Amino acid sequence: MITERQEELAALHAFGLLEGEELRDFEAQLTADSELRGLVLSLAETAALTALAAPQINPPPALKERILALAVTPVPENKIVQFPVARFAPWAVAAALALAAIWQGSQNFSLRSENVSLRTERQLAETAYKIAQNQLSERSLVAENMISSLGNKLRKSEDLARLKVSALASLAGNTKEAQVIAVWDPEQQTGLLAMEKLPPISDNQDYQIWIVDPAYKNPVNGGVFHVSADGKVALPFKPDQPVAQAAAFAISLEKKGGVQKAEGTIVLLGK
Amino acid sequence: MLFAVSSPRREPERVARMTKPDFSSSVGDEQSQEQARLLAAMAKGDKSALGRLYDSLSRPLYSLAFRIINDNAEAQDIVQDVFLQIWQKASTYDTSRGSVFGWAATLTRNRAIDRVRMRKRRTELLAESAPDLQPAPLSGDLDSGASMWIREKATAVRNALGQLAPDQQKAIELAFFSGLTQLQIADKLNEPLGTIKARIRRGLLKLKETLPTRL
């Protein structure tokens, strides 16, 4: 018997609207209730039909060719061959007994050696922890020195007043440790990005710099770059259009070679 | 109006009688079986079957992706990804889990909604710095050369949606196409969450009564 509450949850599930604990509880109910599973399947099918309410548009003809060209023949799944259980059963029993005897013997030996290896593992882990701690403090010292040195250089500059300095904050989980400072010279229309601990990316991707100027509808492209393994980059950049007011700087993750308009995830942003 | 429907609300019994003859389940079963056969052929590496499945489903899937994402290039990317995923996973398709169309539509919708959410996050971030960065909406390139099959089914779905009360229709539309959460839908419609849940339940159950489950 399906209750009204279960119907409600099934309908929300069909539209992907259940989250968190509500979703987990409902999926637990589903595993135990085949009638409810049937309702969920049929509601999901009905919900999918809603797709046809969208105004119908033909895709471009080239899309089919593109898809067919990209479709690589999948590796066929191996056929499952029925194993003749009755024929091999006596051999299987004998093999199992032999294996059990070997296992008991080896168990005794392995329990003794396990204690020793656990102690060794613990010592290794403690050493690795200390090394990691030292490395971390060294790295933050380097970063502090870098920021401090950049600040000193900027303070010495006679044109300091006209420069815009911006620290970019991380927006994506994998760039939490990244330290990025953008310096922008509006007269020269050039900038400098100093970065540390920017995560490396795959060869078919680039980081792309964007300058947000309220005079333009879209952010202005500042060029692409790739990071070395240690994530350290000092990069001069020049936008591809004149920038009247650099309101903010952003770095996004884009396909290799960059894009004209930001498409990928914005990983760093600073005003 | 969110769907292309304008039919007034009618009594449930009348709705069922009026709608079902337009949406022949035997034709639907035939199409569904044909698509399942194509998937079986694709599982064996038959690329021409992929081409035929594309001919059958690309228009509704592209339309769905465009309806959600409102961008031609991104809709093409989504449809491409979906067909390639179906090609790779054809051998895992199980007819007891639903129709091929249902599977493909769900994949398309999920990918489009993921992109909408990612884009929304990016636009919000950029809007904090420059408020005029919102992309202008694009208009679709409508084509009248739809296959008869899809056109009939689309008409039947729109008719069935047209039989729903307007508040149910609106709730279903937001639930399917917007990528909003339950709470966001309730906020957008300025209604209590319980009311929205009830509307989605009643609306979807009524659609289920009206439409056959398989195309």
Chai-1 contact restraints between the chains, C-beta under 6 A:
chainA,res_idxA,chainB,res_idxB,connection_type,confidence,min_distance_angstrom,max_distance_angstrom,comment,restraint_id
A,E7,B,R201,contact,1.0,0.0,6.0,A-B,restraint_1
A,E8,B,K197,contact,1.0,0.0,6.0,A-B,restraint_2
A,E8,B,R201,contact,1.0,0.0,6.0,A-B,restraint_3
A,A11,B,I200,contact,1.0,0.0,6.0,A-B,restraint_4
A,A11,B,R201,contact,1.0,0.0,6.0,A-B,restraint_5
A,A11,B,L204,contact,1.0,0.0,6.0,A-B,restraint_6
A,F15,B,A175,contact,1.0,0.0,6.0,A-B,restraint_7
A,F15,B,F176,contact,1.0,0.0,6.0,A-B,restraint_8
A,L17,B,Q182,contact,1.0,0.0,6.0,A-B,restraint_9
A,S42,B,T213,contact,1.0,0.0,6.0,A-B,restraint_10
A,L43,B,L204,contact,1.0,0.0,6.0,A-B,restraint_11
A,E45,B,G98,contact,1.0,0.0,6.0,A-B,restraint_12
A,E45,B,G102,contact,1.0,0.0,6.0,A-B,restraint_13
A,E45,B,T213,contact,1.0,0.0,6.0,A-B,restraint_14
A,T46,B,L207,contact,1.0,0.0,6.0,A-B,restraint_15
A,T46,B,K208,contact,1.0,0.0,6.0,A-B,restraint_16
A,A48,B,G102,contact,1.0,0.0,6.0,A-B,restraint_17
A,A48,B,A105,contact,1.0,0.0,6.0,A-B,restraint_18
A,A48,B,T106,contact,1.0,0.0,6.0,A-B,restraint_19
A,L49,B,V157,contact,1.0,0.0,6.0,A-B,restraint_20
A,L49,B,L211,contact,1.0,0.0,6.0,A-B,restraint_21
A,T50,B,F176,contact,1.0,0.0,6.0,A-B,restraint_22
A,A51,B,L64,contact,1.0,0.0,6.0,A-B,restraint_23
A,A51,B,A105,contact,1.0,0.0,6.0,A-B,restraint_24
A,L52,B,P60,contact,1.0,0.0,6.0,A-B,restraint_25
A,L52,B,K153,contact,1.0,0.0,6.0,A-B,restraint_26
A,L52,B,A154,contact,1.0,0.0,6.0,A-B,restraint_27
A,L52,B,V157,contact,1.0,0.0,6.0,A-B,restraint_28
A,A53,B,F3,contact,1.0,0.0,6.0,A-B,restraint_29
A,A53,B,V157,contact,1.0,0.0,6.0,A-B,restraint_30
A,A53,B,R158,contact,1.0,0.0,6.0,A-B,restraint_31
A,A53,B,L161,contact,1.0,0.0,6.0,A-B,restraint_32
A,A54,B,S63,contact,1.0,0.0,6.0,A-B,restraint_33
A,A54,B,L64,contact,1.0,0.0,6.0,A-B,restraint_34
A,A54,B,R67,contact,1.0,0.0,6.0,A-B,restraint_35
A,Q56,B,R59,contact,1.0,0.0,6.0,A-B,restraint_36
A,Q56,B,S63,contact,1.0,0.0,6.0,A-B,restraint_37
A,Q56,B,A146,contact,1.0,0.0,6.0,A-B,restraint_38
A,Q56,B,A154,contact,1.0,0.0,6.0,A-B,restraint_39
A,I57,B,S63,contact,1.0,0.0,6.0,A-B,restraint_40
A,I57,B,F66,contact,1.0,0.0,6.0,A-B,restraint_41
A,I57,B,G140,contact,1.0,0.0,6.0,A-B,restraint_42
A,I57,B,L142,contact,1.0,0.0,6.0,A-B,restraint_43
A,N58,B,R59,contact,1.0,0.0,6.0,A-B,restraint_44
A,N58,B,D143,contact,1.0,0.0,6.0,A-B,restraint_45
A,P59,B,S58,contact,1.0,0.0,6.0,A-B,restraint_46
A,P59,B,Y62,contact,1.0,0.0,6.0,A-B,restraint_47
A,L63,B,Q76,contact,1.0,0.0,6.0,A-B,restraint_48
A,K64,B,Y54,contact,1.0,0.0,6.0,A-B,restraint_49
A,I67,B,Q80,contact,1.0,0.0,6.0,A-B,restraint_50
A,I67,B,F83,contact,1.0,0.0,6.0,A-B,restraint_51
A,L68,B,G51,contact,1.0,0.0,6.0,A-B,restraint_52
A,L70,B,L84,contact,1.0,0.0,6.0,A-B,restraint_53
A,A71,B,L50,contact,1.0,0.0,6.0,A-B,restraint_54
A,A71,B,W87,contact,1.0,0.0,6.0,A-B,restraint_55
A,T73,B,G45,contact,1.0,0.0,6.0,A-B,restraint_56
A,P74,B,Q88,contact,1.0,0.0,6.0,A-B,restraint_57
A,E77,B,S91,contact,1.0,0.0,6.0,A-B,restraint_58
A,V212,B,S129,contact,1.0,0.0,6.0,A-B,restraint_59
A,V212,B,A130,contact,1.0,0.0,6.0,A-B,restraint_60
A,P214,B,A130,contact,1.0,0.0,6.0,A-B,restraint_61
A,A247,B,S129,contact,1.0,0.0,6.0,A-B,restraint_62
A,A247,B,A130,contact,1.0,0.0,6.0,A-B,restraint_63
A,A248,B,S129,contact,1.0,0.0,6.0,A-B,restraint_64
A,I266,B,R122,contact,1.0,0.0,6.0,A-B,restraint_65
A,I266,B,L125,contact,1.0,0.0,6.0,A-B,restraint_66
A,L269,B,L125,contact,1.0,0.0,6.0,A-B,restraint_67
